[in-house]
Each structure stands twice: as C-alpha cells, then as structure tokens.
Amino acid sequence: MDKIAIISDIHSNLTALDTVLADIRGRGIERIVCLGDLVGKGPQPAESVDRIREVCETTVQGNWDHGIGGPQDKEAGRWQQSRLSAEQLRYLSKLPFACDLRISGRRVRLVHASASSVYHRVYRKASKREKLRMFENTEATGGFAGTDETPDVLGYGDLHLPFMHTLLSGAKQGLLLFNTGSVGAPYDGLPLASYTILEGVFGGDREAPFGIQWVRVPYDVERAIAIAEEVALPQLERFRYEQRSGREQ
C-alpha cells in the first residue's frame, strides 16, 4: 500500500514542522502534500517556506499565503511580510488552488479552506448543504484532474481542527470530508501538531483498500515560544497562550 502525508497550517512554526517531518520520515513516507498557510502567527515564516519547498511535492495556497504579498494594515502582518524575501512572496502568490489525486479508485481533492475560495471557511458544524458544495467543481478548482468528474473525498485545513464526516445525499452518496488539523497552531485543546496519512493504491482506478490516519505529534512548545521571544514576535502573549493551550485566543 502506498502512503502520502498531508500537512497543513504550518503558520511559521518551524519547531513543530521539523518535528512532524521527522515523524513522517520515521514512518518511511516520502510523499508529502501541504494544504497551505505556511506563514502567519509564528516566529519563522521564511524558514518555514524554505522547508516546505524542500520536502513537499505539492503545496496548495492558503489565505495567509495569498494575502501576505499585499498591503498589511496590522503589525503582525507587516512583521510576517518583512521577514520574507521578494522571491518567497512570489512563490506564495503562485501556489495552486487545489491538488487532485486518484487513490484506490477514489477521487481525492485537497484544498485549503473550500472549493470556492481560500477565504471561505467551512466549519465542522456547517450545514450538510454547505459541506456538499465542497465536492463541486468550481471556477477555482476546475474539473477533477482535468475531467468533468467531481471528487468523492475532500480534504482541507484552515480550521485547525481535525475531523472526518461522511455524507449521504441522493446521487452524491459515499462522500468523505476530512480536515487534517494544523501542524503549527492546533486549536482543539491538544497542544500537539496534527497531520494525516492517506493510504491506498496511488493512481489506481479500481476500488482497493483506502485509509485515513490522524497523527498527533508532541513538539517542543517552549522552544517555539523562546524563538518567538528572541525575534520579538508581535502578539507574543497570544502566541504563548495558543501554543501552550492548543486553543485559539
């Protein structure tokens, strides 16, 4: 069985990212896809961008990645932008919107926040109708892998809350929606980095076993905070709270 690691929402937390990457390597997994938000919130945006570029075969664009190149009206945004080179900003601005994969006869689409926009948030408690829209082809996604087909598995990040839902509705039966959670800023009350592993037969059109595994990885939270203190990260108290509690302030 083939395996691919799905990571998301790094948020400039290189300490968490490197710990997750070590766990992925320890499992013998070579393929990694990132679902965006490489920057924002944390103390090492430039280093995080460089690391993702080194290890990920595909990285889709998050809302922070899209917005960081424009004018910033908040100190935190200006600080993040100032730490990035012109070339890194260009890289973030050119990231693709979606990644489509065929695994064990399933059509898997990976996006940051929704099928329509990196800024359109689909909450865990969203209506079934809104969740079903995640599986539609949009102007942003195009057809699945260049065809007229639509996905039957949809993975995303953005919420910093890992979960999985199955959806049954008429012709759209057997749909699977999952959120991979956040590497650098978990918000479910567990101060542990979160990522997922997809397992199956890559590129296969025939049905075969397919699995999704969530992995929670402890990392050195106090080291991440110490780095933030050293670089005088804006909103430092918020960063300390969120790192130690695993909750959004």
ROPAMAR-799967 format. One record per residue (C-alpha): residue in three letters; residue number from 1; x, y, z. Coordinates in Angstrom, 2 decimals, always signed. Example, Ala and Ser with C-alpha at 12.3 -4.5 7.8 and 13.67 -1.06 7.14 Angstrom:
r;k;u;v;w
ALA;1;+12.30;-4.50;+7.80
SER;2;+13.67;-1.06;+7.14
This chain:
r;k;u;v;w
MET;1;+0.00;+0.00;+0.00
ASP;2;+1.18;+3.49;-0.87
LYS;3;+1.19;+6.29;+1.70
ILE;4;+1.16;+10.07;+1.46
ALA;5;+1.33;+12.56;+4.33
ILE;6;-0.99;+15.58;+4.31
ILE;7;+0.12;+18.55;+6.40
SER;8;-1.45;+21.99;+6.75
ASP;9;-1.39;+25.31;+8.58
ILE;10;+2.28;+25.47;+9.46
HIS;11;+1.97;+29.13;+10.49
SER;12;+5.68;+29.91;+10.70
ASN;13;+6.22;+27.31;+13.42
LEU;14;+9.40;+25.60;+12.21
THR;15;+9.82;+23.78;+15.52
ALA;16;+6.52;+21.95;+15.04
LEU;17;+7.11;+21.43;+11.32
ASP;18;+10.52;+19.82;+11.72
THR;19;+9.17;+17.50;+14.42
VAL;20;+6.31;+16.41;+12.15
LEU;21;+8.68;+15.89;+9.23
ALA;22;+10.88;+13.70;+11.42
ASP;23;+7.83;+11.60;+12.33
ILE;24;+6.88;+11.28;+8.66
ARG;25;+10.40;+10.18;+7.73
GLY;26;+10.39;+7.69;+10.60
ARG;27;+7.34;+6.05;+9.04
GLY;28;+9.11;+5.70;+5.71
ILE;29;+6.73;+8.11;+3.94
GLU;30;+8.35;+10.02;+1.10
ARG;31;+5.40;+11.88;-0.44
ILE;32;+4.08;+14.99;+1.33
VAL;33;+1.37;+17.46;+0.30
CYS;34;+0.86;+20.74;+2.17
LEU;35;-2.55;+22.42;+2.31
GLY;36;-1.29;+25.95;+2.81
ASP;37;-0.90;+28.71;+5.39
LEU;38;+2.84;+28.36;+5.55
VAL;39;+3.18;+31.80;+7.16
GLY;40;+1.39;+33.93;+9.76
LYS;41;+1.14;+33.73;+13.55
GLY;42;+4.55;+32.22;+14.34
PRO;43;+8.20;+33.35;+14.51
GLN;44;+9.86;+31.70;+11.49
PRO;45;+7.97;+32.42;+8.26
ALA;46;+10.96;+32.46;+5.90
GLU;47;+12.44;+29.27;+7.33
SER;48;+9.06;+27.51;+7.15
VAL;49;+8.59;+28.46;+3.50
ASP;50;+12.03;+27.15;+2.63
ARG;51;+11.46;+23.86;+4.45
ILE;52;+8.11;+23.26;+2.75
ARG;53;+9.69;+23.93;-0.64
GLU;54;+12.36;+21.33;+0.16
VAL;55;+10.09;+18.47;+1.18
CYS;56;+6.61;+18.82;-0.35
GLU;57;+5.74;+17.52;-3.79
THR;58;+2.70;+19.82;-3.93
THR;59;+1.66;+22.80;-1.82
VAL;60;-1.72;+24.47;-2.28
GLN;61;-2.34;+28.09;-1.40
GLY;62;-3.82;+29.19;+1.92
ASN;63;-5.39;+32.51;+2.83
TRP;64;-2.22;+33.74;+4.57
ASP;65;-0.13;+32.72;+1.56
HIS;66;-2.47;+34.60;-0.77
GLY;67;-2.75;+37.74;+1.35
ILE;68;+0.77;+38.20;+2.68
GLY;69;+2.05;+39.81;-0.51
GLY;70;-0.45;+42.67;-0.39
PRO;71;-0.68;+45.76;+1.84
GLN;72;-0.76;+44.90;+5.54
ASP;73;-2.82;+47.04;+7.94
LYS;74;-1.84;+45.14;+11.09
GLU;75;+1.53;+44.99;+12.82
ALA;76;+1.56;+41.18;+12.81
GLY;77;+1.03;+41.07;+9.06
ARG;78;+3.69;+43.70;+8.40
TRP;79;+6.14;+41.76;+10.56
GLN;80;+5.49;+38.49;+8.72
GLN;81;+5.84;+40.20;+5.36
SER;82;+9.11;+41.89;+6.36
ARG;83;+10.69;+38.51;+7.15
LEU;84;+10.03;+37.14;+3.66
SER;85;+12.14;+37.76;+0.58
ALA;86;+10.65;+39.00;-2.68
GLU;87;+11.23;+35.55;-4.16
GLN;88;+9.44;+33.83;-1.27
LEU;89;+6.50;+36.21;-1.62
ARG;90;+6.35;+35.45;-5.34
TYR;91;+6.38;+31.70;-4.59
LEU;92;+3.47;+32.03;-2.15
SER;93;+1.47;+34.10;-4.64
LYS;94;+1.81;+31.43;-7.36
LEU;95;+0.77;+28.37;-5.36
PRO;96;-2.03;+26.29;-6.94
PHE;97;-5.55;+26.30;-5.54
ALA;98;-6.12;+22.54;-5.38
CYS;99;-4.42;+19.16;-5.70
ASP;100;-6.28;+16.17;-7.22
LEU;101;-5.18;+12.57;-6.60
ARG;102;-6.57;+9.16;-7.54
ILE;103;-6.14;+6.67;-4.74
SER;104;-7.68;+3.17;-4.65
GLY;105;-10.37;+4.14;-7.15
ARG;106;-11.29;+7.26;-5.20
ARG;107;-11.05;+10.81;-6.46
VAL;108;-9.31;+12.80;-3.73
ARG;109;-9.26;+16.59;-3.86
LEU;110;-7.16;+18.64;-1.44
VAL;111;-7.75;+22.36;-0.84
HIS;112;-7.00;+24.85;+1.92
ALA;113;-10.42;+26.14;+3.02
SER;114;-13.18;+25.37;+0.49
ALA;115;-13.83;+24.62;-3.16
SER;116;-14.57;+28.27;-3.95
SER;117;-12.04;+30.43;-2.10
VAL;118;-9.10;+30.33;+0.31
TYR;119;-11.11;+32.80;+2.41
HIS;120;-14.39;+30.86;+2.55
ARG;121;-14.35;+28.89;+5.78
VAL;122;-16.43;+25.71;+6.08
TYR;123;-16.83;+24.93;+9.76
ARG;124;-17.13;+21.50;+11.30
LYS;125;-20.76;+22.31;+12.21
ALA;126;-21.63;+23.74;+8.79
SER;127;-24.85;+22.58;+7.17
LYS;128;-24.91;+19.44;+5.05
ARG;129;-25.68;+21.61;+2.02
GLU;130;-22.55;+23.69;+2.54
LYS;131;-20.43;+20.59;+3.06
LEU;132;-21.78;+19.03;-0.13
ARG;133;-20.70;+22.14;-2.03
MET;134;-17.13;+21.24;-1.12
PHE;135;-17.38;+18.38;-3.63
GLU;136;-18.47;+20.55;-6.55
ASN;137;-16.20;+21.65;-9.35
THR;138;-15.81;+25.42;-9.27
GLU;139;-14.02;+28.04;-11.30
ALA;140;-11.21;+27.81;-8.75
THR;141;-10.85;+24.01;-8.83
GLY;142;-11.76;+23.17;-12.41
GLY;143;-12.89;+19.62;-13.14
PHE;144;-11.27;+16.79;-11.23
ALA;145;-7.82;+16.18;-12.75
GLY;146;-8.91;+17.98;-15.92
THR;147;-12.04;+15.86;-16.42
ASP;148;-15.76;+16.50;-15.84
GLU;149;-15.71;+14.26;-12.77
THR;150;-16.09;+15.54;-9.22
PRO;151;-14.21;+14.33;-6.13
ASP;152;-15.65;+11.81;-3.70
VAL;153;-13.05;+12.52;-1.00
LEU;154;-12.29;+16.09;+0.03
GLY;155;-9.51;+17.05;+2.42
TYR;156;-8.82;+20.53;+3.74
GLY;157;-7.14;+22.54;+6.50
ASP;158;-7.87;+26.13;+7.61
LEU;159;-9.90;+25.26;+10.73
HIS;160;-7.01;+23.85;+12.81
LEU;161;-9.50;+21.18;+13.96
PRO;162;-9.05;+17.58;+12.74
PHE;163;-12.23;+15.62;+11.95
MET;164;-13.92;+13.34;+9.42
HIS;165;-17.54;+13.30;+8.18
THR;166;-19.32;+11.01;+5.73
LEU;167;-22.12;+12.50;+3.65
LEU;168;-25.08;+10.72;+2.02
SER;169;-27.37;+12.64;-0.32
GLY;170;-29.05;+11.29;-3.45
ALA;171;-26.57;+10.94;-6.29
LYS;172;-23.79;+12.22;-4.03
GLN;173;-23.57;+9.12;-1.86
GLY;174;-20.48;+7.88;-0.12
LEU;175;-18.69;+11.21;+0.09
LEU;176;-15.92;+11.62;+2.64
LEU;177;-14.92;+15.02;+4.07
PHE;178;-11.90;+15.34;+6.34
ASN;179;-9.83;+18.06;+7.95
THR;180;-6.17;+17.40;+8.62
GLY;181;-5.82;+19.86;+11.51
SER;182;-2.80;+22.14;+12.00
VAL;183;+0.91;+21.46;+12.33
GLY;184;+1.86;+24.77;+13.89
ALA;185;-1.26;+26.06;+15.67
PRO;186;-3.68;+23.33;+16.84
TYR;187;-6.99;+24.70;+18.13
ASP;188;-8.75;+21.61;+19.50
GLY;189;-7.35;+21.87;+23.01
LEU;190;-4.45;+19.49;+22.37
PRO;191;-1.11;+21.32;+22.01
LEU;192;+0.11;+18.61;+19.64
ALA;193;+0.87;+19.02;+15.94
SER;194;-1.69;+17.30;+13.70
TYR;195;-1.38;+15.72;+10.26
THR;196;-2.98;+12.91;+8.27
ILE;197;-1.76;+9.91;+6.29
LEU;198;-3.66;+8.68;+3.23
GLU;199;-3.10;+5.05;+2.36
GLY;200;-4.10;+3.15;-0.76
VAL;201;-3.11;+2.39;-4.33
PHE;202;-1.94;+5.63;-5.95
GLY;203;-3.19;+6.26;-9.46
GLY;204;-5.43;+3.23;-9.30
ASP;205;-8.90;+3.42;-10.89
ARG;206;-10.07;+0.15;-9.36
GLU;207;-11.51;+0.06;-5.87
ALA;208;-8.98;-1.06;-3.29
PRO;209;-8.46;-0.59;+0.44
PHE;210;-8.25;+3.07;+1.39
GLY;211;-7.39;+4.55;+4.75
ILE;212;-7.03;+7.87;+6.55
GLN;213;-4.99;+8.07;+9.75
TRP;214;-4.65;+11.10;+12.02
VAL;215;-1.33;+11.53;+13.79
ARG;216;-0.72;+13.84;+16.74
VAL;217;+2.90;+14.71;+17.40
PRO;218;+4.29;+16.34;+20.56
TYR;219;+6.83;+19.06;+19.85
ASP;220;+8.90;+21.44;+21.97
VAL;221;+6.33;+24.17;+22.58
GLU;222;+8.64;+26.07;+24.91
ARG;223;+11.35;+26.17;+22.24
ALA;224;+8.86;+27.63;+19.77
ILE;225;+7.94;+30.28;+22.35
ALA;226;+11.60;+31.02;+23.09
ILE;227;+12.26;+31.63;+19.40
ALA;228;+9.22;+33.94;+19.26
GLU;229;+10.58;+35.88;+22.24
GLU;230;+14.04;+36.14;+20.67
VAL;231;+12.70;+37.67;+17.43
ALA;232;+10.18;+39.93;+19.24
LEU;233;+7.16;+38.39;+17.56
PRO;234;+4.13;+40.72;+17.59
GLN;235;+1.19;+39.45;+19.66
LEU;236;+3.63;+37.39;+21.70
GLU;237;+1.22;+36.79;+24.57
ARG;238;-1.33;+35.37;+22.15
PHE;239;+1.29;+33.07;+20.66
ARG;240;+2.31;+31.84;+24.11
TYR;241;-1.29;+31.13;+25.08
GLU;242;-2.20;+29.32;+21.88
GLN;243;+0.95;+27.21;+21.87
ARG;244;+0.57;+26.10;+25.47
SER;245;-3.20;+25.56;+25.46
GLY;246;-3.85;+24.33;+21.92
ARG;247;-6.71;+26.83;+21.73
GLU;248;-7.36;+29.97;+19.73
GLN;249;-7.38;+33.18;+21.71
